[in-house]
Amino acid sequence: MAQKERTAWTQEARTSQLQVVILAASQGARAGVSYPRALQRLGDRAIIDYVVDCALALADRENVHIIVGFQREEIEKHLGPEFHYVFQEAALGTGHAVMQVYPSLQDYDGDLLILYGDTPLFRLASLRGMLLRHRLKEADLTLFSRITDQPLPYGRIVRDKSGQIVDLVEEADASAEVRSIRELNLGAYVARAQPLFAALQEINRDNVAGDYLLTDAIRQLVHRGYCVEAYQSADEDEVLGINTPQDLAAAEDILQKRILRPRRVEEESIIRFGTGGWRAVIGEAFTMHNVRRLCQALANRLIRLGQERQGVLIGYDRRFLSDRAAEVAVEVFAGNNICAALLREAAPTPLITYATVLEGAAYGLGFTASHNPPEWNGLKVFKTDGSLLLDDESREIEADANALTAEDVIKVELPLALESPCVKMVDYTNEYVDAVESFVDMEAIREAGLRVLVDPMFGVGEVTIDIVLTEARCRVSTIRGRRDPLFGGRSPAPDLEALGLLIHEMRDIATSQAPYDLGLATDGDADRIAIVDETGQYISANELLVLLYWYMNEVRGERGAVVRNLATTHMLDRLARDMGQECIEVPVGFKHIAAAMQAHDAVLGGESSGGLTIRGHILGKDGILAAALIVEMLAKTGKKVSTLLDAIYRRIGRLYIVERNVPATPEMSVVFPRLLRETQIRELAGYPIVEILTMDGHKFLLEDDQWVLLRFSGTEPLLRIFAEADSPAKARALVDAGQALLPM
């Protein structure tokens, strides 16, 4: 057998046979408690729970051996009966503790990972690094070390000039020269079981501690020429041991810091749905393999329900790989004998939603990541009526998809798929445009002769919005209309920061003889809208919703409630009360807005991020329709946007929203809400809290329609903090107070 093959076989064998020994027999005297040190609370868990989590990530449960001694019953009761417990009757040292597993493992010749039950700060990544180095070096023992200037009472690792480990000396036995060594032994090891057991059987109690020490066995391995390696920790915090109440407090700070430290999300190849479908970073979780798995899960569902002929409609936007993902989807559905209608060109998400309904497809698939940064992509899945999947449906589909392997996917090559009688190319642009135009007074717009500047933000909204406005005889100019999968190097979200060019162009021509009446922008997949008024002033989505709700009720005479999510302006509440109507609040996610609009026959539903729809249209947000409605509003009132807004402010007063995004980790979404629940919060920035809502995040209601909201994004790794108040300064102070609740 070749050396390379033999090494690979050895590594595979060791991986499959790994045994873990957790030393948890310590009495806890050094920590000043009368119960096992490993059961002390660290955060909301026992110390040993963190160690066991690492063990279970590296070995099967039946291969985890827990050495117990002092009050063994408490540890066994805490962890449960599933583990292999080994009793150390007399506390004769760490070497003696490890030897207690020898009767069970005397014939075992694989690797043995040794951890301490009261050392919870070792990172799983560090332990994996130690295991990998051990196997690649084909070492007999590998220990965990750290080079640090901290004056800690740990053993020192002595090396020769070539860097080889030649000794391991406990601090109590060390000379002044050895104590000056900065590489410390942190107390985690992986070793070949039989050489270690042999060394343990030969050690004695001839040391300062008077115990059988594990480190004495390691010294024997070193002195006898066995291969002993070290894996060096990259994290200074991993050196902390827990021996005192002060150490415990420091460990809590370290764990909290790790949880709350902003970091780039490195995704595993797992499909997870958020509030707007599946979104992931291209090349990490967004891969063609995952697209195939997800489509196969949908195909399996359709086959079980007998909906193969009803099939799917597939569309895509201008993002990188969206078109390829749509083709991959066709290959999978065709391979499963499921009818598929593929849109001929990139299309806005609202067009895909509308086409799904018109086609009568069981599912509509739109490959897009909407307003996310250009390195993201994803998939929105619509039901036959055009609504997004509900949470329980999403969970079932993602679970089915994640359980599939490449071999489980049935597909045919694209040329064969396109020749299949169950696959067809379709174009619903005209039908969709006709539907949008049916909701607006095209004749009134034609007579107004409005001039409109459109910014599709390199996204997919250009064609349809241009057709609608041109057919309404608007004078349309377009900027950033070409395809750019990088979206100019930023997120295609129609917010103030992204619309600098549109604002500049509006202001540059505002004093000319032919100024624009309106600036319009849509996001990457054209389901969101933003506007700039005739002076070049950015109008927020919240202000836009107030304008359109007033217009639908007071000018068009379409009376009814309004639906908003909990992150959207309470000026809608004020306006609804003033008009004798109702404002319904729902969690974030347009599916909740659509459901509430149907339940209450609401005239308008929208969200502060720029998505909206009206009664009788699709059950999803539509930036193209929103653009047409705004143009109609200007045409029929004969007034400018700024004039209309000033009139509404005089009627209901004005509120100001400030939003802040804080980088977040998945762990934060668990820890931070718990901290908020456990903390009595009675005021923010000196203003009393009237009520706290927890339907989606934590929303603190203040007096006079003012509020603060903290919630985690369902589509991006962010904690979003919103505040609305009667002045910008007050809103900023409330956001600061909200962020101050976050431990740093």
C-alpha positions, 0 to 999 in steps of 0.5 A: 500500500502506498504511503499516501493511501496508508496515511489516508486510511489511518486518518479515516480510521482514527476519525471513525474511532475517536474516543473522548474522555472528559475529566469531571471528578474535581471536587471544586474546592478551588472554585469555593463551592460545595458542588462539582466545579463542572456544574457551576453556572456559566451564563444559562448553562453548566460549565460542563455543557460547553465541553460536552457540546464540543465532544459531541461535535467530534465523536459519537455519544457512545464514545464519550467517557465522563470521569466522575468522582465527587458527587457523581450523582449530580453530574449524571443527573444533569447530563442524563443516562446516555453517556458512559460514566466512569467512577474515580473512587479516589482523587489521585490525579489526572493521570489516574483519572484517565486510566479509569477508562483503560478497562473499557478501552484496553483493546482500542488502538485509535485516538483518544481526545482528553478534555477537562469538564471545567474548561469551557472556553476552548473553541470547537474550531481549535479542537478540530485544528488540534485533531487535524494537525495530530493526524496529518503529522501522524503524531503519537500525542498532540497537546493544545498550547498558547504563546502568551505573556500572561503570568499563569500557573500553567505547565511550560512547553520546552522546545529545542533549537529546531522547534521540537518539543523536548519536555513538558514541565509543570510550573510547580516543578519549573526553574526560573529559566523554564518559567520564563518560557511563554508557550503554555500547556492549556490542558487538552490532548489527543493521543494514540490510546495504547502508547498513552496507556502504557506511559500512564501505567509507569508513572508514579507520584514523585512530583510536587502535587503527589498525584499521578499526573497526566503530564508525567505520562506525556513527558515519558512519551517525549523522552522516549522519542515518541512524536509529540506535537502542539497545536497553538491557540489563536485566541488569548481567551482560551487560556483562562481556567475557571478556579475562582468566582472571578474566573467564572465572571471573566469566562461569562464576559468572554462567552458574551463577547464571542456571541456578540462580536460582529463577524462575517457569516460563514455558511454551511451548505444548508438551505434556510428560509427567512422572511423573504424566501431563501437567501445566501452568499454565492459560493457558500450556501448559494450553490447549484448543488443547493438549488438542485436539492431545493428544486428536488424537494419541491418536486417531491412535494408536487409528486406526492400531491399529484400536482405534476401537470400543474407544475411550476413557473420559473423566473429570475432577475439580473443577479449573477447566476440567477439565469443559470439557477433558473436553468438548473431548476428546469433540469430538475423539474423536467427530470421529475416529469413535472411541467415547467414554464420558464420566463424568456428573460429576466423579470421583476418579482411582481411579474413572476408573482402575477405570472404564477397566478395566471399560469395556475402553477402549483409554485412560482419560483423567482431566483433573486436576493431582492435588495441584498448585496451583490454577493448574495442570491436566493429564491422566492417561492410563491403559491398558486395564489401568488402568496409567499410560503407560510413558515410551516411550509418553508420549514418542511421544504428546507428540511426535506431539501437539506436531507437530500444528497447529490444522488437523490436529485433527478435531472436531465441536461438542459437541451433535453429538458427544453425539448421535453413536452412538459417544458415551455418558454413563456412571456407574461410581460404584456399581460402583467403590464396590462394588469398594472395599467388597469389599476390606474387612470391612464388617461389622466396621466396622459393629459398631465404630461409628466416628466419622470426620471427612473433609476432601476439601480441596474436591476430588472425593473427597467423594461416594465416600468418604462413600458407603463410610463411611456404608454401613459405618455410620460417623458421618461429618462433612465439612469443606471438601466443597464445590467450590472450584476455588481449593482455598481458595487453596492446593495440595490436597495432604494434607500437614501444612501444608494440614491445619490445619483438620482438625487443629484440629477433631480436637483441639477435640472430642478431650475431648468425650463423642463424640470422633472416632476418625480424621481422613481427608483426600484430595487434589484428585483423591482418589488420595492419603490423609492421616490425623490420629489421635484426639488431633489428631496428624498421621500422615505417609504414611510412618507410615501405610504402615508401619501398613497393611503391618503390618496386611495381614501380621499381622492380615489374614494377607495375606503378601507383599512391600512396594513403595516408591519411593526417597523413602519410609521405610526403616522399611518395609525394617526391618519387612519384614525383621522379618516375613521379607518383602522390600521392593522399591525403585523410582523415583518414579512410581506406574507403577513401583510397580504394575509391581513389585507385579505382578512380585513379587506384593506385598501393598502398594505406596505412596509417601511422598506418600500414594498406595497400593494393595493386591494385586488392586485397580487398578494405580494409587493409591487414596485411597478404598480407603486410607481404607476400609482404615484404618477397617477396621484400627481396627475389627478391632484395636479400638485407636487409631492412636497405640497401634498406631504405638507398638507398631510403634516398639517393634518396629523402632525409629523413623526421622524424615523431613524434606523440603525443596522448592527452586524449580528451573529446567529447566536445573538438572535437567541441571547439578546431577546432572552436578555431583554425578557429578563431585564425590567426596562421602564424607560428609554432615553428618559421617556417612559415605556407604555407597553412592550410588544414581542410579536416580532422582536421587542417593540417599546411603545412610548406616548403619542405614537412614538416607539423603539423596535429591536429585531433581527433581520430574517434575510441578512445578518443584522440587528435592526434598531428603529425609533420613531419620535416627534423630532429627529434628535429624539429619534436618534436618542431613542436609537442610541438607548436601544443599542445601549441595551445590547451588551458590548 
